[in-house]
Amino acid sequence: MEQTSATDAADEPSDDDLPAEPEHSSTYVRSTAMVTLAVLGVIVFIDWAQAVLLPLVLAILLSQSLDPLLTPFDKMRIPRPLSAALVLLAVLAGMAAAVVPLQTEALALLEKVPAAIERLQRDGAGQAREQSVMAKAQEVAQQIKEMASEGQDGTPQQRDAVTPVRLVDPPLDIKEWLLTSSSHALMMATQFISVLFLVYFMLAIGNLYQRKIVRMAGPTFARRREMVGIFQDIHLQVRRFLFITVVSAVFVGVLSWGAFVLLGFEQAAFWGTVAGIASAIPYLGPFLVLLGTGAAAFIQFGSIEMAVLIAGVSLLITSIQGYLLLPMMTSRVASINMVATFAGLLFWGWIWGPVGLIIATPLIMIMKSLCDHSEPLQPLGELLGE
């Protein structure tokens, strides 16, 4: 019996022989949860710090775009603060020179608005007369219905008295409207001035921060060379995006102007320029141009058919630019797939509004470049790429 019990004890598995529970699964769950929380925290921080981060990101992108214009001044050994001031003044002067003729066209368009409103009022008066006839017919029909619903003794049925209620909209508070508009205008002016000064300072110091970051990358030459490659790739991506944006805007502006001239649409140069500038805002810009050209065409021609035609031509041109030209050029220079681009537009548009739509594509390009040069982030770069 003792020998049998010893044999059974030997056959029973010990604790050392049992398979150990996998620890990598719990570690993976914990790491995934921490990464998810970190990503959510970053999104909340980006939204909360919009007033600071948005001017900073815009200034970085603009400074990288304008930096090549300072190269001739650097060759002539002109101090960077002076050359940066000259370049910014030239850019602002060009913008002001372009706004003056556009302002004239806009004033000419606004002069036609009272006549269009008067025409709409006349049309509305005619429709009101037609509606009065219909109202009279409905009143007669209601009287006939009441006569038919009388009792057998000729007395009408008792109905509950209903007190008519009239909803009156509150009058427009001009003071509150002015205060709200002035606060928004003041905030936009403050952010514009902040971006302008940040761009100037970044152009004036040159690549000072880049050299500092390269030195902070590590003591080895390989790490510093990798950091220099990242900066060069980012500069190339930003300049390529600027080139794509300019080419697309010129395409939309020139084609829209030519189509509007052929259709006899007044202020064709104005609306062509507006369409070209608005093409830099994906989806929202073309939609606003569609509404604007349709309204302006209706004011000019007084015809729904012409308004729909001109708005449709504008939509066709912006669709060619947005769905054919821009994706083809972006995929060639950045190797980013369309799903990642559209998802980036949704995200940055949700976080930062119309400005986020403008800077979404270069931010995705920069993210793709950083992921390609960082081994832990290469899977994310693979998702963003084609």
TORKE-874174 format. One line per field, with one value per atom (N, C-alpha, C): residue in three letters; x negated, y negated, z. Coordinates in steps of 0.2 Angstrom, whole numbers. Each point is the difference from the previous one (the first is absolute). Last residue first. Layout:
BEGIN
res <- [ALA,...];
east <- [X,...];
north <- [Y,...];
up <- [Z,...];
! end
This chain:
BEGIN
res <- [GLU,GLU,GLU,GLY,GLY,GLY,LEU,LEU,LEU,LEU,LEU,LEU,GLU,GLU,GLU,GLY,GLY,GLY,LEU,LEU,LEU,PRO,PRO,PRO,GLN,GLN,GLN,LEU,LEU,LEU,PRO,PRO,PRO,GLU,GLU,GLU,SER,SER,SER,HIS,HIS,HIS,ASP,ASP,ASP,CYS,CYS,CYS,LEU,LEU,LEU,SER,SER,SER,LYS,LYS,LYS,MET,MET,MET,ILE,ILE,ILE,MET,MET,MET,ILE,ILE,ILE,LEU,LEU,LEU,PRO,PRO,PRO,THR,THR,THR,ALA,ALA,ALA,ILE,ILE,ILE,ILE,ILE,ILE,LEU,LEU,LEU,GLY,GLY,GLY,VAL,VAL,VAL,PRO,PRO,PRO,GLY,GLY,GLY,TRP,TRP,TRP,ILE,ILE,ILE,TRP,TRP,TRP,GLY,GLY,GLY,TRP,TRP,TRP,PHE,PHE,PHE,LEU,LEU,LEU,LEU,LEU,LEU,GLY,GLY,GLY,ALA,ALA,ALA,PHE,PHE,PHE,THR,THR,THR,ALA,ALA,ALA,VAL,VAL,VAL,MET,MET,MET,ASN,ASN,ASN,ILE,ILE,ILE,SER,SER,SER,ALA,ALA,ALA,VAL,VAL,VAL,ARG,ARG,ARG,SER,SER,SER,THR,THR,THR,MET,MET,MET,MET,MET,MET,PRO,PRO,PRO,LEU,LEU,LEU,LEU,LEU,LEU,LEU,LEU,LEU,TYR,TYR,TYR,GLY,GLY,GLY,GLN,GLN,GLN,ILE,ILE,ILE,SER,SER,SER,THR,THR,THR,ILE,ILE,ILE,LEU,LEU,LEU,LEU,LEU,LEU,SER,SER,SER,VAL,VAL,VAL,GLY,GLY,GLY,ALA,ALA,ALA,ILE,ILE,ILE,LEU,LEU,LEU,VAL,VAL,VAL,ALA,ALA,ALA,MET,MET,MET,GLU,GLU,GLU,ILE,ILE,ILE,SER,SER,SER,GLY,GLY,GLY,PHE,PHE,PHE,GLN,GLN,GLN,ILE,ILE,ILE,PHE,PHE,PHE,ALA,ALA,ALA,ALA,ALA,ALA,ALA,ALA,ALA,GLY,GLY,GLY,THR,THR,THR,GLY,GLY,GLY,LEU,LEU,LEU,LEU,LEU,LEU,VAL,VAL,VAL,LEU,LEU,LEU,PHE,PHE,PHE,PRO,PRO,PRO,GLY,GLY,GLY,LEU,LEU,LEU,TYR,TYR,TYR,PRO,PRO,PRO,ILE,ILE,ILE,ALA,ALA,ALA,SER,SER,SER,ALA,ALA,ALA,ILE,ILE,ILE,GLY,GLY,GLY,ALA,ALA,ALA,VAL,VAL,VAL,THR,THR,THR,GLY,GLY,GLY,TRP,TRP,TRP,PHE,PHE,PHE,ALA,ALA,ALA,ALA,ALA,ALA,GLN,GLN,GLN,GLU,GLU,GLU,PHE,PHE,PHE,GLY,GLY,GLY,LEU,LEU,LEU,LEU,LEU,LEU,VAL,VAL,VAL,PHE,PHE,PHE,ALA,ALA,ALA,GLY,GLY,GLY,TRP,TRP,TRP,SER,SER,SER,LEU,LEU,LEU,VAL,VAL,VAL,GLY,GLY,GLY,VAL,VAL,VAL,PHE,PHE,PHE,VAL,VAL,VAL,ALA,ALA,ALA,SER,SER,SER,VAL,VAL,VAL,VAL,VAL,VAL,THR,THR,THR,ILE,ILE,ILE,PHE,PHE,PHE,LEU,LEU,LEU,PHE,PHE,PHE,ARG,ARG,ARG,ARG,ARG,ARG,VAL,VAL,VAL,GLN,GLN,GLN,LEU,LEU,LEU,HIS,HIS,HIS,ILE,ILE,ILE,ASP,ASP,ASP,GLN,GLN,GLN,PHE,PHE,PHE,ILE,ILE,ILE,GLY,GLY,GLY,VAL,VAL,VAL,MET,MET,MET,GLU,GLU,GLU,ARG,ARG,ARG,ARG,ARG,ARG,ARG,ARG,ARG,ALA,ALA,ALA,PHE,PHE,PHE,THR,THR,THR,PRO,PRO,PRO,GLY,GLY,GLY,ALA,ALA,ALA,MET,MET,MET,ARG,ARG,ARG,VAL,VAL,VAL,ILE,ILE,ILE,LYS,LYS,LYS,ARG,ARG,ARG,GLN,GLN,GLN,TYR,TYR,TYR,LEU,LEU,LEU,ASN,ASN,ASN,GLY,GLY,GLY,ILE,ILE,ILE,ALA,ALA,ALA,LEU,LEU,LEU,MET,MET,MET,PHE,PHE,PHE,TYR,TYR,TYR,VAL,VAL,VAL,LEU,LEU,LEU,PHE,PHE,PHE,LEU,LEU,LEU,VAL,VAL,VAL,SER,SER,SER,ILE,ILE,ILE,PHE,PHE,PHE,GLN,GLN,GLN,THR,THR,THR,ALA,ALA,ALA,MET,MET,MET,MET,MET,MET,LEU,LEU,LEU,ALA,ALA,ALA,HIS,HIS,HIS,SER,SER,SER,SER,SER,SER,SER,SER,SER,THR,THR,THR,LEU,LEU,LEU,LEU,LEU,LEU,TRP,TRP,TRP,GLU,GLU,GLU,LYS,LYS,LYS,ILE,ILE,ILE,ASP,ASP,ASP,LEU,LEU,LEU,PRO,PRO,PRO,PRO,PRO,PRO,ASP,ASP,ASP,VAL,VAL,VAL,LEU,LEU,LEU,ARG,ARG,ARG,VAL,VAL,VAL,PRO,PRO,PRO,THR,THR,THR,VAL,VAL,VAL,ALA,ALA,ALA,ASP,ASP,ASP,ARG,ARG,ARG,GLN,GLN,GLN,GLN,GLN,GLN,PRO,PRO,PRO,THR,THR,THR,GLY,GLY,GLY,ASP,ASP,ASP,GLN,GLN,GLN,GLY,GLY,GLY,GLU,GLU,GLU,SER,SER,SER,ALA,ALA,ALA,MET,MET,MET,GLU,GLU,GLU,LYS,LYS,LYS,ILE,ILE,ILE,GLN,GLN,GLN,GLN,GLN,GLN,ALA,ALA,ALA,VAL,VAL,VAL,GLU,GLU,GLU,GLN,GLN,GLN,ALA,ALA,ALA,LYS,LYS,LYS,ALA,ALA,ALA,MET,MET,MET,VAL,VAL,VAL,SER,SER,SER,GLN,GLN,GLN,GLU,GLU,GLU,ARG,ARG,ARG,ALA,ALA,ALA,GLN,GLN,GLN,GLY,GLY,GLY,ALA,ALA,ALA,GLY,GLY,GLY,ASP,ASP,ASP,ARG,ARG,ARG,GLN,GLN,GLN,LEU,LEU,LEU,ARG,ARG,ARG,GLU,GLU,GLU,ILE,ILE,ILE,ALA,ALA,ALA,ALA,ALA,ALA,PRO,PRO,PRO,VAL,VAL,VAL,LYS,LYS,LYS,GLU,GLU,GLU,LEU,LEU,LEU,LEU,LEU,LEU,ALA,ALA,ALA,LEU,LEU,LEU,ALA,ALA,ALA,GLU,GLU,GLU,THR,THR,THR,GLN,GLN,GLN,LEU,LEU,LEU,PRO,PRO,PRO,VAL,VAL,VAL,VAL,VAL,VAL,ALA,ALA,ALA,ALA,ALA,ALA,ALA,ALA,ALA,MET,MET,MET,GLY,GLY,GLY,ALA,ALA,ALA,LEU,LEU,LEU,VAL,VAL,VAL,ALA,ALA,ALA,LEU,LEU,LEU,LEU,LEU,LEU,VAL,VAL,VAL,LEU,LEU,LEU,ALA,ALA,ALA,ALA,ALA,ALA,SER,SER,SER,LEU,LEU,LEU,PRO,PRO,PRO,ARG,ARG,ARG,PRO,PRO,PRO,ILE,ILE,ILE,ARG,ARG,ARG,MET,MET,MET,LYS,LYS,LYS,ASP,ASP,ASP,PHE,PHE,PHE,PRO,PRO,PRO,THR,THR,THR,LEU,LEU,LEU,LEU,LEU,LEU,PRO,PRO,PRO,ASP,ASP,ASP,LEU,LEU,LEU,SER,SER,SER,GLN,GLN,GLN,SER,SER,SER,LEU,LEU,LEU,LEU,LEU,LEU,ILE,ILE,ILE,ALA,ALA,ALA,LEU,LEU,LEU,VAL,VAL,VAL,LEU,LEU,LEU,PRO,PRO,PRO,LEU,LEU,LEU,LEU,LEU,LEU,VAL,VAL,VAL,ALA,ALA,ALA,GLN,GLN,GLN,ALA,ALA,ALA,TRP,TRP,TRP,ASP,ASP,ASP,ILE,ILE,ILE,PHE,PHE,PHE,VAL,VAL,VAL,ILE,ILE,ILE,VAL,VAL,VAL,GLY,GLY,GLY,LEU,LEU,LEU,VAL,VAL,VAL,ALA,ALA,ALA,LEU,LEU,LEU,THR,THR,THR,VAL,VAL,VAL,MET,MET,MET,ALA,ALA,ALA,THR,THR,THR,SER,SER,SER,ARG,ARG,ARG,VAL,VAL,VAL,TYR,TYR,TYR,THR,THR,THR,SER,SER,SER,SER,SER,SER,HIS,HIS,HIS,GLU,GLU,GLU,PRO,PRO,PRO,GLU,GLU,GLU,ALA,ALA,ALA,PRO,PRO,PRO,LEU,LEU,LEU,ASP,ASP,ASP,ASP,ASP,ASP,ASP,ASP,ASP,SER,SER,SER,PRO,PRO,PRO,GLU,GLU,GLU,ASP,ASP,ASP,ALA,ALA,ALA,ALA,ALA,ALA,ASP,ASP,ASP,THR,THR,THR,ALA,ALA,ALA,SER,SER,SER,THR,THR,THR,GLN,GLN,GLN,GLU,GLU,GLU,MET,MET,MET];
east <- [-6,4,-1,-3,-2,4,4,1,-2,-3,7,1,-22,2,8,-10,-2,2,3,4,-1,-15,7,5,-22,0,7,-9,6,0,-18,6,6,-21,1,6,-5,0,2,-1,-6,-1,21,-5,-7,18,1,-5,0,-3,1,9,-7,-3,23,-2,-8,11,1,-3,1,-6,1,17,-7,-5,21,0,-7,4,-1,0,5,-7,-1,23,-5,-7,16,1,-5,5,-6,0,20,-6,-6,19,1,-6,2,-3,1,9,-8,-2,23,-2,-8,7,4,-3,-9,-2,4,4,-4,0,10,4,-3,-11,5,5,-18,-3,6,5,-2,-2,7,6,-3,-16,4,6,-14,-3,4,8,1,-4,-2,7,1,-21,1,7,-5,-4,1,9,3,-3,-10,6,4,-27,6,6,-27,5,7,-23,1,5,-10,0,1,-1,-5,0,16,-6,-6,23,-3,-6,11,-2,-3,9,-7,-2,21,-6,-6,20,-3,-5,9,-4,-2,12,-6,-4,22,-4,-7,19,0,-5,2,0,0,1,-6,-1,20,-6,-7,20,0,-6,4,-3,0,10,-7,-3,23,-3,-8,15,-1,-4,5,-4,-2,17,-7,-5,22,-2,-7,10,-2,-2,9,-7,-2,21,-5,-7,20,-2,-6,9,-3,-3,13,-7,-4,23,-4,-7,16,-2,-5,3,3,-3,-6,7,3,-23,5,7,-17,-2,6,1,0,-1,-3,7,1,-22,3,7,-12,-2,4,3,3,-1,-12,7,4,-23,1,8,-6,-1,1,1,6,-1,-18,7,5,-20,0,6,-3,2,0,-6,7,2,-23,4,7,-14,-1,4,0,4,-1,-12,7,4,-26,3,8,-17,4,4,-13,-5,4,12,-2,-5,7,4,-1,-11,-2,4,6,-7,-2,21,0,-7,2,3,0,-7,-5,3,15,-6,-5,18,2,-5,-5,1,2,-1,-7,0,20,-3,-6,19,-5,-3,21,-4,-4,9,1,-5,4,2,1,-9,7,3,-23,4,7,-14,0,4,-4,5,0,-16,7,5,-23,2,7,-8,1,2,-5,7,0,-20,5,7,-19,0,6,-3,1,1,-6,7,2,-23,4,8,-16,-1,5,-2,4,0,-13,7,4,-23,2,7,-9,0,2,-2,6,0,-18,7,5,-21,0,7,-4,1,1,-6,7,2,-23,4,8,-15,-1,4,0,3,0,-13,8,4,-24,2,8,-10,0,2,-2,6,0,-18,6,6,-21,0,6,-3,2,0,-6,7,1,-22,4,7,-15,0,4,-2,4,0,-14,7,5,-23,1,8,-8,1,1,-4,6,1,-20,6,6,-20,1,6,-2,-2,1,8,-7,-3,26,-4,-8,21,2,-5,-2,4,1,-10,-4,3,14,-5,-5,15,3,-4,-8,1,3,-1,-7,0,20,-2,-7,8,3,-1,-9,-2,2,2,1,-3,9,-2,0,7,-5,-3,17,-6,-5,21,-4,-7,16,-3,-4,11,-5,-3,18,-6,-5,20,-3,-6,13,-3,-4,13,-6,-3,20,-4,-7,18,-3,-5,12,-4,-4,17,-6,-5,21,-4,-7,15,-3,-4,13,-5,-4,19,-6,-5,19,-3,-6,13,-4,-3,14,-6,-4,21,-5,-7,18,-3,-5,12,-5,-3,16,-7,-4,22,-4,-7,15,-2,-4,9,-5,-2,17,-6,-6,22,-3,-6,12,-3,-3,11,-5,-4,20,-5,-7,22,-3,-7,25,-7,-3,25,-4,-7,17,-2,-4,21,-7,-3,25,-4,-7,24,-7,-3,26,-4,-7,25,-6,-5,29,-6,-6,21,-3,-6,23,-7,-3,24,-3,-7,17,-4,-3,23,-7,-3,26,-4,-8,19,-3,-4,21,-7,-2,25,-4,-7,20,-3,-4,10,4,-2,-12,6,5,-26,4,6,-23,5,4,-19,-1,6,-2,1,0,-6,7,2,-23,4,7,-14,-1,4,0,4,-1,-14,7,5,-23,1,7,-7,1,1,-4,7,1,-21,5,7,-18,0,5,-3,3,0,-11,7,4,-24,3,7,-11,0,3,-3,5,1,-18,6,6,-22,2,6,-8,2,2,-9,7,2,-22,5,7,-18,2,5,-8,4,2,-15,7,4,-22,3,7,-14,2,4,-9,5,3,-19,6,6,-21,3,6,-12,3,3,-12,7,3,-21,5,6,-18,3,5,-10,4,3,-16,6,5,-22,4,7,-20,6,5,-21,5,6,-18,4,5,-17,5,5,-18,4,6,-17,4,5,-17,5,5,-18,5,5,-17,4,5,-16,5,5,-18,5,6,-20,5,5,-16,4,4,-14,7,3,-22,5,7,-19,1,6,-7,4,1,-14,7,4,-23,4,7,-13,1,4,-8,6,2,-20,6,6,-20,1,7,-9,3,2,-12,7,3,-22,4,7,-16,1,5,-7,4,2,-16,6,5,-22,3,7,-12,2,3,-8,5,3,-20,6,6,-22,2,7,-16,4,3,-15,-2,4,2,-3,-2,10,-6,-3,20,-5,-7,20,-2,-6,11,-4,-3,15,-7,-4,23,-5,-7,21,0,-6,6,-4,-1,14,-7,-4,25,-3,-8,14,2,-4,-2,-3,1,11,-7,-4,23,-1,-8,7,1,-1,-1,-6,1,17,-7,-5,21,0,-6,2,-1,0,3,-6,-1,21,-4,-8,16,2,-5,-2,-2,1,9,-7,-3,24,-2,-8,10,1,-3,1,-5,0,16,0,-5,2,6,0,-18,0,6,-1,-5,0,13,3,-5,-8,5,3,-16,-3,5,7,-2,-4,7,6,-2,-17,3,6,-9,-5,3,12,1,-5,-3,7,1,-19,-1,7,0,-4,-1,11,4,-4,-12,6,4,-16,-3,5,8,-2,-3,5,6,-2,-18,3,6,-9,-4,2,11,2,-4,-6,7,2,-21,0,7,-5,0,0,10,-4,0,1,5,-4,-10,1,4,1,-2,1,-6,5,-2,-15,1,6,-8,-5,2,13,2,-5,5,-2,1,12,-4,-1,4,4,-5,-8,4,3,-11,-5,3,13,-3,-5,9,5,-2,-14,0,5,-2,-6,0,17,1,-6,-2,5,2,-15,-3,5,7,-4,-3,13,4,-4];
north <- [-276,3,8,-15,0,4,-2,-6,0,19,-1,-7,5,5,-1,-12,-3,5,7,-5,-3,16,3,-5,-7,2,3,-9,-3,2,7,2,-3,-6,7,2,-23,3,7,-14,-1,3,-1,4,0,-13,7,5,-24,2,7,-8,-1,2,-1,5,0,-18,6,6,-20,0,6,-2,1,0,-6,7,2,-23,4,7,-13,-1,4,0,4,-1,-13,7,4,-24,2,8,-12,-2,3,4,3,-2,-10,7,4,-22,0,7,-2,-1,0,10,-3,-1,12,-7,-3,23,-3,-8,14,0,-4,2,-4,0,15,-7,-5,23,-1,-8,7,1,-2,2,-6,0,19,-6,-6,19,1,-6,1,-2,1,7,-7,-2,23,-4,-8,14,1,-4,1,-5,1,5,2,-4,-6,0,3,-8,7,2,-22,2,7,-10,-4,2,9,1,-3,-1,7,0,-20,1,7,-7,-3,1,9,3,-3,-8,7,2,-21,0,7,-2,-3,0,10,3,-3,-6,7,4,-25,4,7,-14,-2,4,2,3,-1,-9,7,3,-23,2,7,-8,-1,2,3,4,-1,-15,7,5,-21,-1,7,-1,0,-1,0,7,0,-21,4,7,-13,-3,4,6,2,-3,-5,7,2,-21,0,8,-6,-2,0,7,4,-2,-13,6,4,-26,6,6,-25,1,6,-10,2,0,-7,-3,1,10,-8,-3,23,-1,-8,8,1,-2,0,-6,1,17,-6,-6,20,1,-6,1,-1,1,4,-7,-2,23,-5,-7,15,2,-4,-3,-3,2,10,-7,-4,23,-1,-7,6,0,0,-1,-6,1,18,-6,-6,20,1,-6,-3,6,1,-21,2,6,-12,2,3,-10,7,2,-23,5,7,-17,0,5,-2,3,-1,-9,8,2,-23,3,7,-11,-1,3,0,4,0,-15,6,6,-23,0,8,-5,0,1,-3,7,1,-17,1,7,0,-6,2,17,-2,-6,13,-7,-2,21,0,-7,4,3,0,-7,-5,2,15,-6,-5,18,2,-5,-5,1,2,-2,-7,1,20,-4,-6,11,3,-3,-9,-1,3,5,-7,-2,22,-1,-8,7,4,-2,-9,-3,4,9,-7,-3,20,1,-6,-2,3,1,-6,-6,2,17,-5,-6,16,3,-5,-7,1,3,0,-7,0,20,-1,-8,7,4,-2,-8,-4,4,10,-6,-4,20,2,-7,-1,2,1,-4,-6,1,18,-4,-6,14,3,-4,-6,-2,3,4,-7,-1,21,-1,-7,6,3,-1,-6,-5,3,14,-6,-5,19,2,-6,-3,0,2,0,-7,0,21,-3,-7,11,3,-3,-6,-3,3,-1,4,-4,-7,-1,3,-9,6,-2,-14,7,5,-24,3,7,-15,2,4,-7,5,2,-18,7,5,-22,2,7,-10,2,3,-9,6,3,-21,5,7,-19,0,6,-9,7,1,-24,5,7,-23,4,6,-15,-4,4,9,-2,-3,4,6,-1,-18,2,7,-9,-5,3,11,1,-4,-4,6,2,-19,-1,7,0,-4,-1,11,5,-4,-12,5,4,-15,-4,5,9,-2,-3,5,6,-2,-17,1,7,-7,-5,2,12,2,-5,-4,6,2,-19,-1,6,2,-3,-2,10,5,-4,-14,5,5,-15,-3,4,8,-1,-3,2,6,0,-20,2,7,-9,-4,3,8,3,-4,-7,7,3,-21,-1,7,-1,-3,0,16,-5,-2,8,1,-5,9,-4,1,20,-6,-4,15,0,-6,12,-6,0,16,0,-6,6,-3,0,12,-1,-3,4,0,-3,13,-7,1,14,1,-7,14,-7,1,20,-3,-6,9,1,-4,10,-4,2,2,3,-4,-10,2,4,-1,-4,3,9,-6,-4,22,-6,-6,20,1,-6,-5,5,0,-8,-2,6,-1,3,-2,-9,7,4,-23,1,7,-5,-1,0,3,5,-1,-17,5,6,-18,-1,5,2,1,-1,-4,7,1,-22,2,8,-9,-3,2,5,5,-3,-13,7,4,-20,-1,6,1,-1,-1,0,7,0,-21,4,7,-13,-2,3,5,3,-2,-10,6,4,-21,-1,7,-1,-1,-1,3,6,-1,-19,4,7,-14,-3,4,6,2,-2,-7,7,2,-21,0,7,-2,-2,-1,6,6,-3,-16,5,6,-16,-3,5,6,0,-2,-3,7,1,-21,2,7,-7,-3,2,8,4,-4,-7,3,4,-11,-5,3,13,-2,-5,8,5,-2,-14,0,5,-1,-5,-1,17,1,-6,-2,4,2,-14,-3,4,10,-4,-4,13,4,-4,-11,1,5,-5,-6,2,17,-1,-6,6,5,-1,-12,-2,4,5,-6,-2,18,2,-6,-3,4,1,-10,-5,4,13,-4,-5,13,4,-4,-11,1,5,-4,-6,0,18,-1,-6,3,5,0,-14,-2,5,4,-6,-1,16,3,-6,-6,4,3,-11,-5,4,13,-4,-5,13,4,-4,-11,3,3,0,-5,3,9,-1,-6,11,-6,-3,22,0,-7,2,3,1,-8,-5,3,14,-5,-6,17,3,-5,-2,-4,3,9,-6,-4,22,0,-7,3,1,0,0,-6,0,19,-2,-6,7,5,-1,-14,-1,5,3,-6,-2,18,2,-6,-4,5,2,-14,-3,4,10,-4,-4,12,4,-3,-13,3,4,-9,-5,3,15,-2,-5,7,4,-2,-12,-1,4,0,-7,-1,21,-2,-7,17,-5,-2,16,-5,-5,18,-4,-5,15,-4,-4,15,-6,-4,19,-5,-6,19,-4,-5,13,-4,-4,17,-6,-5,20,-4,-6,16,-3,-5,13,-6,-3,19,-6,-6,20,-3,-6,13,-4,-3,14,-6,-5,21,-4,-7,18,-3,-5,12,-5,-3,17,-6,-6,21,-3,-7,15,-3,-4,13,-6,-4,20,-5,-6,18,-2,-6,12,-5,-3,18,-7,-5,27,-5,-7,23,-5,-5,25,-6,-5,28,-6,-7,23,-3,-6,13,3,-3,-6,-2,2,6,-7,-2,26,-5,-7,25,-6,-5,28,-7,-5,22,-1,-7,9,-2,-2,8,-7,-2,22,-5,-7,18,-1,-5,5,-4,0,13,-7,-5,24,-3,-7,12,-1,-3,5,-6,-1,19,-6,-6];
up <- [-241,-5,0,23,-7,-5,24,-3,-8,15,-1,-4,6,-5,-1,17,-7,-6,22,-1,-7,8,-2,-2,8,-7,-2,22,-4,-7,15,3,-3,-10,0,4,-13,7,0,-20,3,7,-12,-4,2,11,1,-4,-3,7,1,-20,0,7,-2,-4,0,10,4,-3,-12,5,4,-16,-3,5,7,-1,-3,3,7,-1,-19,2,7,-7,-5,2,12,2,-4,0,2,2,-7,-5,2,13,-7,-4,21,1,-7,2,0,0,2,-7,0,23,-5,-7,20,-1,-5,8,5,-1,-16,6,5,-20,-1,6,0,1,-2,-3,7,1,-22,5,7,-17,-1,5,0,3,-1,-10,7,4,-24,2,8,-9,-1,2,1,5,-1,-16,6,6,-22,1,6,-1,-3,1,-3,5,-3,-9,1,6,-11,7,1,-22,4,7,-15,-4,5,6,1,-3,-2,7,1,-21,1,7,-7,-4,2,11,2,-4,-7,6,3,-21,0,6,-1,-5,1,14,0,-6,5,7,-1,-19,4,6,-14,-3,4,9,0,-4,-1,6,2,-20,0,6,-2,-4,0,12,3,-4,-10,6,4,-17,-3,5,8,-2,-4,6,6,-1,-18,2,7,-8,-5,2,13,1,-5,-1,6,1,-19,-1,7,0,-4,-1,12,4,-4,-3,-3,4,0,2,-2,-4,-5,2,16,-7,-5,22,1,-7,1,1,1,-1,-6,0,20,-4,-7,15,3,-5,-4,-1,2,5,-7,-2,22,-1,-8,9,3,-3,-5,-3,2,11,-7,-4,21,1,-7,0,2,1,-4,-6,2,19,-5,-6,16,2,-5,-5,1,2,2,-3,2,-3,6,-3,-15,5,6,-18,-1,4,0,4,-1,-13,7,4,-23,1,7,-5,-1,1,0,6,0,-19,5,7,-18,-2,6,1,2,-2,-7,8,2,-23,3,8,-13,-1,3,0,5,0,-14,2,6,-20,7,2,-22,1,7,-10,2,1,-5,-5,1,17,-6,-5,18,2,-6,-2,-1,2,3,-7,-1,22,-3,-8,13,2,-4,-3,-3,1,11,-7,-4,24,-2,-7,7,2,-2,-2,-5,1,15,-7,-5,22,0,-7,3,0,0,1,-6,-1,21,-5,-7,17,2,-5,-1,-2,1,7,-7,-2,23,-3,-7,10,1,-3,-1,-5,1,16,-6,-6,21,1,-7,2,0,0,2,-6,-1,21,-4,-7,15,1,-4,-2,-3,1,10,-7,-4,23,-1,-8,7,2,-2,-2,-5,1,17,-6,-6,19,1,-5,-2,-1,2,4,-8,-1,22,-2,-8,10,3,-3,-5,-3,2,10,-6,-4,27,-5,-7,22,-1,-6,3,3,-2,-3,-2,2,3,5,-2,-15,5,6,-18,-2,5,5,0,-3,-1,7,1,-22,3,7,-9,-3,2,7,4,-4,-11,7,4,-25,3,7,-7,-5,3,9,3,-4,-8,2,3,-7,-6,2,17,-2,-7,10,4,-2,-13,0,4,2,-7,0,18,1,-7,1,4,0,-11,-4,4,10,-5,-4,16,4,-6,-7,2,3,-5,-7,2,18,-3,-6,9,4,-2,-12,-1,4,3,-6,-1,19,1,-7,-1,4,1,-10,-5,4,12,-5,-4,15,4,-5,-9,2,3,-4,-6,1,18,-2,-6,7,5,-2,-13,-1,5,2,-6,-1,18,1,-6,-2,5,1,-13,-3,4,1,4,-3,-10,0,5,5,-5,1,4,4,-5,-7,0,4,2,-2,1,-2,2,-3,7,-5,2,5,3,-6,6,-5,3,12,0,-5,1,0,-1,8,-2,1,-6,6,-3,-10,-1,6,-8,4,-1,-20,6,4,-14,-1,6,-8,4,-1,-11,-3,4,4,2,-3,-2,-4,2,2,2,-4,-10,4,2,-16,7,5,-23,0,6,-1,-1,-1,3,6,-1,-19,4,7,-16,-2,4,5,1,-2,-5,7,2,-22,1,7,-6,-2,1,5,5,-2,-15,6,5,-19,-2,6,3,-1,-1,0,7,0,-21,3,7,-11,-3,3,8,2,-3,-8,6,4,-20,-1,6,2,-2,-2,7,6,-3,-15,3,6,-11,-4,3,12,0,-5,0,6,1,-18,-1,6,2,-5,-1,14,3,-4,-9,4,4,-12,-5,4,12,-2,-5,8,5,-2,-15,1,5,-2,-6,0,17,1,-6,-2,5,1,-14,-3,5,6,-2,-4,8,6,-3,-14,1,5,-4,-6,1,16,1,-6,-1,5,1,-15,-2,5,7,-5,-3,15,3,-4,-9,2,4,-7,-6,2,18,-3,-6,11,3,-3,-6,-3,3,8,-7,-4,23,-1,-7,4,2,-1,-4,-5,1,17,-6,-5,17,2,-5,-4,0,2,2,-7,-1,21,-2,-8,11,3,-3,-6,-3,2,10,-7,-3,22,-1,-7,4,1,0,-3,-6,1,18,-5,-6,18,2,-5,-5,0,2,-11,6,0,-21,3,6,-18,7,3,-22,0,7,-2,-5,0,11,4,-4,-10,5,4,-15,-4,5,9,-2,-4,9,4,-2,-8,-2,3,7,-6,-3,20,1,-7,4,-2,0,7,-7,-3,23,-4,-8,16,0,-4,3,-4,0,14,-7,-5,23,-2,-7,10,-1,-2,5,-6,-2,20,-5,-7,20,0,-6,5,-3,-1,10,-7,-3,24,-5,-7,18,0,-6,4,-1,0,4,-7,-1,20,-2,-7,7,6,-2,-14,-1,5,1,-7,0,18,1,-6,-1,5,0,-12,-3,4,10,-5,-4,16,3,-5,-8,1,4,-5,-6,1,18,-2,-6,8,4,-2,-12,-1,4,5,-7,-2,19,2,-7,-2,4,2,-11,-4,3,13,-4,-5,14,4,-4,-10,2,3,-4,-7,2,17,-1,-6,5,5,-1,-14,-1,5,2,-5,-2,16,3,-5,2,-4,3,15,-4,-4,5,3,-4,3,-4,3,14,-3,-4,13,-6,-4,22,-4,-7,18,-2,-5,0,5,-2,-7,-2,6,2,0,-2,2,-6,0,19,-5,-7,18,2,-5,-2,-1,1,6,-7,-2,22,-2,-7,10,1,-2,-2,-5,1,15,-7,-5,22,0,-7,3,0,0];
! end
